[in-house]
Amino acid sequence: MHTTPLDDLVACPQCDTLHVASMLPEQTSAHCQQCGIVLMTSQPAAMARILSLALTAFIMMIAAVSFPFLTLDAGGLHNATSVIDAVLAFNDGYAFPLAVAVAFFIVVIPLMRLVALIYALGPLVREKKPRQGARKAFALAERLRPWSMAEIFIVGVTVALIKVAGLAAVTIGPAFWAFAGVVVITVLKDQLICRYSIWEALDKATA
């Protein structure tokens, strides 16, 4: 009985349908026969674009944490708030675990994921041998993907701004736009990522 080696099979991340992997012509993509999701792409410049977007998002995330996020003016009182201030607002008493969770979901985990991607893909873009632990770094970036919730934070802030706008004068700071930029860049980056191609590149470069 003929069996296909496991290394030549690709499982759809959406419906788990197995497909036989094959080489694709440049600028083409392969879709799942069951649900239609993209399984593989062949874009030689995609990895460099992913690395560039990851570096840009990392710099913008640092800016988002460093600069004022919002400024409120009400009744002669002026208050500027940063992302760190928003996290520390929950650090009293029983709310401390919430502060830790907020910090991890909107700052620490997104930064960890970006650093892991940069660490894993940097040498591949320069056509050099991957760094030690590059496979583990990329696997970590993939595991952290569902827990990176910067976009949820932006949505929540936007809803809050709509409600607060009638009570106080709200000035959006540079950190807000940096955070919004991180969300947009992350979406673009995740659309470019072909996990199968990256794993293949890591395997071939390591071998």
Secondary structure, DSSP 4 states (H G I P E B T S, - for coil): -----GGGEEE-TTT--EEE-----TTEEEE-TTT--EEEEE-TTHHHHHHHHHHHHHHHHHHHHHS--EEEEETTEEEEE-HHHHHHTT-SGGGHHHHHHHHIIIIIHHHHHHHHHHHHHHHHHTT-PPPTTHHHHHHHHHHHGGG--HHHHHHHHHHHHHHHTTTSEEEE-HHHHHHHHHHHHHHHHHHH--HHHHHHHHHHHH-
